[in-house]
Amino acid sequence: MFGALLFTVFGCGRTVQHESAAEADLQAGFQVLETSCFSCHSPDGEAAMGIAPSLAAIKAAYGGKATSPELFRDYLAAFLQSPSTETSRMPEAMAQYGLMPKMSLSSEEVAAVATYLFYTPLEKKDWYAQHFSTEQERFRAPVEELPHLERGLKLAMATKAVLGKNLLQAIQAGGPEHAVDFCSTRAIVLTDSMGSQLRAGIKRVSDRNRNPANAVNAAELAYMQATRAHMVQGEKPLGQVQQHGDSVTGFYPIVMDALCLQCHGSRETDISPSTWNTIQARYPDDRAYGFALGELRGIWVVDMQQ
């Protein structure tokens, strides 16, 4: 991935945009970042700090151009595949923002992100203002042209990014209790809004749901049961699509991470008494607790037209 050389110039007299990388690898990295990262990590290195460090700050912390592309990739992969104080190279950011949840990225996607960050000078002054819109036009894939399995996943992850950003803001503003309030009043509204924006039906459901509106139907339950059986055998949970006439429904796993434990983990070790009281006040029939790290908690359901 890091071996190919391609020098790209945008028009006569413009600066070199990417120092050395294959076009396909840059495109793959940009698409992962747009789907999973930009909503929290600004691609504008000069932007005011938000709910997470900018991508330019991350690039600098993990070595940037001061290291080799292979070492940069390895440092970044170590953290993204297992976020912890030991794998992080940004202790100040962890103190300010807390530990980010583990993202559901494959090793290939992590490598693509590393390629894009390493070879893109997004830390340079005015890079965002001069180049980012061009990057979007150049690298953004038309979602409608993707196979349904991949299309549904991108739509689900785009929605997850928006929900995750708002959830982190709620936690920073008032702790897990505030996050419970956010989920009860805004999560479904935001999910529906993203569905309208993306021209798809998008929802999150579970057989151990908190909100009654998030209960599974028979087909969704069958997918969850089959996915849990595969996970017990040590297999990675995968998405699935089902066709119904002119429409296609995609199912995608939601796996427990460290952030989710604060509201969905063990009552004895993960959920504080004040958070539990807030949950019970909002959801007296709640069943969405007692999950362990890495366990299947629910699924994304994405309805798409052919």
N, C-alpha and C positions, 0 to 999 in steps of 0.2 A: 504493500500500500504506500509506503513512504519512498519507494525507489524511483518511481517515474518522475520525469521532469517535464514541466509544461509552464512556459512563461506567458502570462496573459496581460495584455495592455488594453485598456478601454479608450480607444480613440487616440488620435494624434496629439501628442503633448501631455497625455494623462500619465499618472504615475503607475508603476507596476502594481497590480492589485494583489497577486499571490506569488510568492517568491518561487516556489517549486513544489508542485503537486499535480496529480492527474485530475482532470476535470471531473470525472465520475466520482472520485473520492471526495472532492470538495463539495459536490452536489449532495452526496449521501450525508456528509457531516452537517451541512446547512439544514437539510430536511429534518434530521433528528433534533437539532437545536431548536428549530422553529416549532416542532411538535411538542417537545418535552422540556425545553430549557428557557426560551426567551421570555416566557411569562413571569419568571422570577428573577432571572439573571439578565440584566440589560446588555444588549450588544453595543450600547453606547458607552464607551469608556469614560466619557466626561459627564455622564448623567449623575444626578444626585443619588445617594445611596437609598435603596428601597428596602425590600424585604429579604434581599440576599445580595452577595457581592456581584459586581459586574463581571462579565466574561473576561474583560481586560485584566481585572484584578486576579481572577482565577488563573489566567495564562501566566501572569508574572509569578504568582505564588508557586506554581508547579514547574517552574524552570524557564518557560518561554524560550526565547532564542539563545539563552545562556546554556542550554543543555542540548542533547541530541533528540531528534524526533522520536526515536525508540524509547529513550528514557522518559521523555515527556509523556508519551502514551502509557508507559508502565505506571508512572506516578498517578496519572489521572485514573487509570483503570483500577488501581488498588483501592482508591477511595470510592469511585462510583459503584464498584461491585460489592463493596463492604464498607459503607460509611461508618467511621468511628474516630475517636480522638487519636488513635494510633495511626490510621491511614491518612488523616487530614494533614495538609501542609499549611492550613490557615487557622491557627489557634485564635487569633483576634476575631476573625469572622465567626467562628463557632461560639465565642463568648457573646458576641453581639446578636447573632441570628439563631443560635441553636444548631443542632445537628440536623442536616437535611435528611428526608426519608430516602430509602433505597429506591432507585428508579428501575423499572423493568426494561433494562437495555441489554441487548445481546453483546457479546464480545466484539462482534463486527460493528455494531452501532457505536460502541465506545471508541473503537479504533477510528471510525469515521469522524466522530466529534473531535478526537485528538488531532487528526489530520487538518481539519478545517481551522481549529484554533491555532495550531502551530504555524501554519503557512499564511494565515490572514493577519495583516497588520492592524487589527481592530483597536490596538492600544495607541495608535498614532493620532495626534491631534487632528480633528475634523474628519477622521475616517468615516465615522457614522454618517455625518451630514453629507459627505461627498459620494459615498459608495453603497450604503445599505440598501437603498431602494433599487439600485442596479443589481445587487446580489439577489434580492427577492425575485426580480424578473428573470434573472439568469438561472437560478437554482430551484425555484419553487416548482414542484411537480403538480400538474393538473390532477386533482384527486379523482375526478370523474373517469380518468383513463386507467386507473389502477384496478387490478383484480379485486373482487368484492372482499375477500379475506383481508387483504392489505388496506383497502379503502376504509373498511369499518374500523380497523385498528387505529388508523390515523385520525379518524373522526373521534373515536373514544379517547385517544391520548390528548388531542387538542382540548377536549372538554375537561379531561382530568387536569390539564395544566391550569385552566382557568379556575376550576374548583380548588385546586391545591394552593394557588396564589391567594385566593380569598380566605381559605382556611388558615394559612400561615399568618395572614394579617390579623385574623380574629384571635388566634392564639397569642400573638405578640401584644395585641391590645388588651386582652383580659384573661389569658390562660385558657386551659381546656374547657372551663365552664362557658366561656364566651364562644368557644368553638361549637359547643352543643347548641347554643342559641342560634348561631349562624346556620348550622345544618338543618335545624327545625324550620327556619323561616326563609332561607335563601338557596339551599342546595338544589332543590327540585326546580325552583324558578330559574336559576342559572343554567341548569342542565337543559331545561326546555328551551331557553333562550339560545343556547349554543346549537341545539337541534334545528331550530328555525333558521339560524344563521348558516348552518352547514347543510341545510336541506336534507335532513335525515331525522328519524325518530331515535332519540338517545335517552337511555335511562340506566339506572343502577338498581339491581335487585339482589335479594338474598333469601335463602331458606331460613336464616336466622336474622330477620330484619328488625330494625329499630322503628322506622316509620312504617305504618301499615301500607302506605302507598308504594313501598319498595318490596312487596312480597312477590315471590316467584310464581310463574304458572307452570304447567306440567312440562312443557318443552325445556324451559329454563332450568327446572329442577333436575331433569334428566341429564342435562349438560353438566351441572354442578356435581352430581353424583359420579358421573363418569370421570370428570376431571380430578375429583378427590381420589378416586381409585388409582388413577395414573400417578398422582403425586405420592401416594403411599408406596408405590413401586420405585420411587426415586426419579420419575420422569418429570420433565419441565412442563408446566401447564400451557396448553396451546389453545389458540382461538379455533372457532368452528363456524361455518356458515350453513344455513338451511334455506332452500328456495321454496317460495310459496307463490305460484303464479307469476305475476309481474314484479314481485318484490323478493328481496333477499334479506335475511336476518343474520347478523353476526353476533356471536357470543365470545366474550373475552374475559379472562380471569382477573379478579381483584385479590391480590395476595397481601396479607398482613405485613406491615413494616413497623419500624420503631415508633414513628409518629402516631400511627393508628392505635397503638397500645394504650395511650393515655385515656382513650374513650371506649375502646373495644377489647382491651386485654383483661387480665385477671383482676377481680375485685380486691383480692388480698394484696397483690404486689404492684399493679399497674395503675389502677383507677383510684384517684384520691377520694376521700369521703365527700368533699364539697362537689366534685365533679359527678359522683354517683348520685348525690341528692338532686343535682340539676337534671340529670338524665331521667331519674324517676319522676320528677315533677313534670317533665315534658312528655315522657313516654312510659306510662305506668305498666304497659305490657311488653316492655323492651326485652328482646332476646339476643341482641347484638353485642354480647360481651362474653368473656371467657375464651377468646381466641388467643392462640399462641403465634409467635413470630414465624412467618413463612407459611401459615395456614391459609387456605382459601376462605375468604370472608364473604365474597359476593361476586357478581359478574356485571360487566357492561353488556347491554343489549342495544344493538344498532340496527335499525330498520332502514334499508336502502332500496331505491328503485333499480330495476334492471338497466 
